[in-house]
Amino acid sequence: MGIKTAILGATGAVGQEFLKLLEERDFPCESLKVLASARSAGKTVTFRGQTTTIEEARPEAFDGVELVLSSAGGSVSKALVPEAVKRGCVVVDNTSAFRMDAGVPLVVPEVNRHAIREHQGIIANPNCSTIIMVVPLKPLHSRWGVKRVIASTYQAVSGAGQKGISELEQQVADLAAGREPKVALFPKQIAYNAIPRIPQRGGLCDGGYLEEEVKMIRETKKIFGDDSIQVTATCVRVPIIRCHSESINVELAEPFRVEEIREALAAAEGVTVQDDVANDVYPVPLEVSNQDDVFVGRIRVDNTNPQALNLWICGDQIRKGAALNAVQIAEDLVKMGMLAVKA
């Protein structure tokens, strides 16, 4: 027995990771519905050795379901998540549809697990870049107080979905064969390049900031419940398949010693420290891909400001930056008694 569970957006990269993680972590599913668009209905997926047929995502598909893990795009979430809640579901939503709604908790369990209890049917998963940043910021904010963050991201093409991966791979193949690479999804060639525009179309906000950058700014404040934290960001797409990296400059309110910073990070939930640059020990995307933790290295005092430090962090944005964070929230709902596992 267990919890009647559904995955909304089961055919996408995050939906596939949901399936993998629910199985790996032995989440107590009594039953599992896999929901996607009409064009995917009738296809099958395998879960715990059993073949399950994909159903079309419609309001009535949530009848009898208790937990929904959702990652089907903002417009789909806006249409279907309220329908699921009406039918008694708790929804952990991985899109931007509800993140900044006042009545919806925005949760990273390692940072603000307590906010789960405030939900009214919907719990929002933050943006992947925000999640990867706030996990190592949590122990610093708790002990010294974070005043200001300057973030520069190096984001993998998988953040744009399977089409992003395919475009990079095709461009690399075309260039190796002497062919002119085709540019379609991204605004410029992504192979052997870096593009300071996320999302790749639209998303321009006030002051010249892009939507991804504004998400990091606003979501960080909401997660910590602290509007005094100043955040500025530049988000860049790089030709990496999987795993985001970020260069973070953090100004703290209280004096610190770098050895204390290392100790605090090493003791923090969800953080792995790799910080011995002399021996080439530091996080890199290839080695951090498919890992649960956020990895931190290059820890050093800012030479222009003794109250600030620089960090290099890497995290798997499909795993911790999306699917794993949502599954951890679901696990906490069970531990808190907010989802009952039937005997």
N, C-alpha and C positions, 0 to 999 in steps of 0.2 A: 504494500500500500504506500501511499505518499500523496503528492500534490499533483492535481490535474494541470498540466503545463502546456502552453502553446508558444511557438516561435513565429513571430510575424516578420516576414522578410527572410525566409529560410534559405533561399537560393543565393543570397549575396555573401560576400566574404565574411562579414560579421555573423550572419546567420549560420554559416557553415562552422564558424568557430564556436558559436553557442552549442551546436550539436556535439562537437569534440569535447568541450569543457564540461558539459553536463554529464557526459559519460566518464571522462577522466576523474572528475571530482565526486562521482557517485552521488549526484544530486537526487533527492528522493522524489522521482517522478512516478506517480501512479499511472499516468498516461501522458502521451505527448502528441500534440497536433502540430503539424508543420504547414504554415500558411504562406502563400505568395500570390503573385498576380495570376490572372486568368490564363495567361500564356504558359505558365509553369504548372498549372493544375494538371494532375494525372501523372506527373513524373514522380520518381521515388527517391528517397534517401534512406540510409541505413543508420539505425540507432540501437546500440546494445545488441547488435547481431540480428535485429529484426528490420524488415523492409517496411517503410511507412510511406504512404501515398500523400503527396502534396495536395492540399485543398486550396481552393480560391479564397482569398481573404475577403470575407464579407461579414457584416455585423453578426449574423446568426451563427457564424463559425465559432464565436466566443461563448456560446451557450454551454454551461457546465464546466467552463474553464475557471481555474482559481488564480493562476499566475501567467502573465504574458511577458515574454522577453521580445522587445520590439526593435527592429532596425530595418525599416522599409522606406525611409525617406520622409522628410518633413510633411509633405502634403498628404501622404498616406496616413501618417500618425495623426494629423489633425482631424482627418475624416473618421478613422477607425478606433483610435485609442479611447475617446469618450464613449463610444459604443460598447467597448469591452468593459469599461468601468461601470456603465449602467447595468451590465449583466453580472456585476459582482466581482470582477477581476481586479487584481492588483497588477499594474503595468509598470515595468521598468523600461523606459523609452530611451533609445540611443540616438535620437535625432535632436535637432535644435528647436523642435516645435513648442516645447513647454519649459525649456530650461530657465528662462527668466520670468516665468509666471510667479507671482507672489505666493500663491498657494501650493506651489510644487517644489518640494525639496530637491536640491541639486547636490548629489552625493558622491563623494569618494570615500569609501569606508575607512581607509587609513587616516583620513583627515577629519571628517564630520559624520561619523557613523550615527551619532545621536539624532541627526536630522531625519533619519528614516522614520522615526516614530511620528513625525509631523505629517505624513502623507495622507492625502484624501483620495487615494486610488491610483495616483500617478507619482512615480519617482523618476527624476530625469538623470540620465548619464551625462556628464559634461563632455565638452569637446576633447578629442584625443590629446591635443597639445597641452591643454589645460591640465588634464589628469596627470600627464607625465611630469609637468612642472610642479604641481602642488604637493605631490607625495613627498619629495625631499624638502620642500619648503616647510612642511608641517612641523618637524622637530625644531627647525630654526625659529619659526614664529612662536612656538610654545615657550621656548627658553629665552630668546633674545629679542623677539619682536621684529617682524619684517616691516620696514618703512617703505622701501622702493625696490622694484624689480625691473631690470632691462633684459628682455628676452629676444634672442635671435634663434629662429628655428631652421632646421635642415630636415625637411619632411619628405618621406618616401612616396613614390608614385602610387603605392597601394592605397594611400589616403584618398585617392580619386577613384578607387574601385578597380575592378578587373580591367576596365578599359584603359586605365592609366598604366597598369603593368604591361598590357598588350602593346600599347603605343611605344613605350620605352624599348621593349624587346624587339619590336619590328624596326624601329629606327636604328638600333644597334646592328641588326642583321642587314639592313639596307646599306648603311655606311660601310660595313665590312665587305659588302659585295660591290661597292662602287656605285650604288644607286642613290638617287636623291631621296632623302627621308620624307615621308608624308607627315605633315603636321595637321592634326584633327582636333583632339581633345584639349591639349594644352595650347596656349596662345603662341608659343614659340617651340622650336625643337628642344626636347628635354634631354635627349642623349648627349652626353659630354657637356652639359650645360647646367645652369642654375637659374630658376625663374622666380623673382620676388613678387609673385602674384598668386594668392590662394584666397578664395576659389579662383579657378582658371577663367571663369566668365562672370561678369557683373561683380556684385559684392562691394562696390566702392561706397565708403561711408564718409561722414563728415571729417574734415581735416586731412583727407588723403589716405586714411587708414582703410584697410580691407577687412571684410567680414571676419576672417579667421583671426586677425589681430584684435578686433573689437571683442570677439568671444573670449579670448584669453584675458583681456582687461576686465570685462564685466563679470565673467564667471569666477575668477579668482576672488574678487571681493565678496561675491555671494557665498561661495563655499566656506570661506573663513569667517563670514559674518562681520566683516570689517571693511568699511568704505574708506578708511584712512590709508589702506595699502595702495601705493601708487604703482601702476604697472604700465609699461610701454613695450610694444612688441613689433618685430619685423619677421614675417613668416615667408619662408623660401622653400620652393619645391626643388629637390635635387634628384639625380638619377640613381636612386637607391630603390630596390624592390620593396623592402619591408623594414620597418623600425625607424621611428623618428629620433632625431638628436636635437639638443638645444644647448646653446651657450647662454648661461644665466649669470647676470651680475646682480647681487643682492645686497642692499644696504640695510644693516640691522640697527635697532634702536639702542642696544646695550653693547658695551665692549665685549670682545671675544678673543680667544686664542684659537688659531687654526687647528691645533690638536684637539681642542674641545669640539670643534665643528665636526671633525672626522669621527670622533667618538659618538656624538649625538646622531649622526647620520647612520653609522654602523649599527646602532642600537634600535633604529626606527623600523617600524612595521613597513614591509613592502620595499625596502631599500637595500641594495647591495653596493658597497663601496669597493671600487677598483682604482686605487690612487697611488701608483708607484711608477711615475712616468720614466724614471731612469732605467727601469727594467721593462718598459713598454707595457705596463699594466694600466689600462684605462679602457672605458667602454667604447665599443665600435658596433655599428648596426649589425654586421654579419654575425657577431658572437652573441648579441643580445636578442636577436630574433627568436621568437617562440619561447622566451623566458617570461616568467610572471612578474618579477620585480622591476623597479626602475633602478638603473645602474648609474652611479655617480663617480666621477673622477676629476682630475685636474683641479683639485681643491686648493685655492690659494687666495691670499689677501690681495685686494685691489691695490696696486702700487700708487694709485692717485687718491685713495680714500681709505684710511685705516678702519673705518666703520663698515666697509663693504668687502665682499669676497666674490670670486669667480668660481663657477661650477660648470662642468661639462656633463650633461646627462643624456642617457639613451633609454628608450622604452619601446616595446613592441606595441604599436598603435592599434593593431587589430586585436591583440590580446588584452594587456592592461589598459590600453587607451580606449577600449570599446567593450568587447565581449566579456572578458574576465571581470571587469569592474561591475558590469550588470549582474553577472552570476554571483559575485561576492555580496552584492546587495540582496539578492534573492536568498542566499544562505543566511544573511543576517536577519532577514524577515522571519525565517524559520527559527533561528536562535532566540529572537525576541518574542516568539509566540504570536507573531502577527500573521503567520501562515501556519496552519495546523497540519502536521503530518499525521494522517489517520493510521491507526494501528491495523 
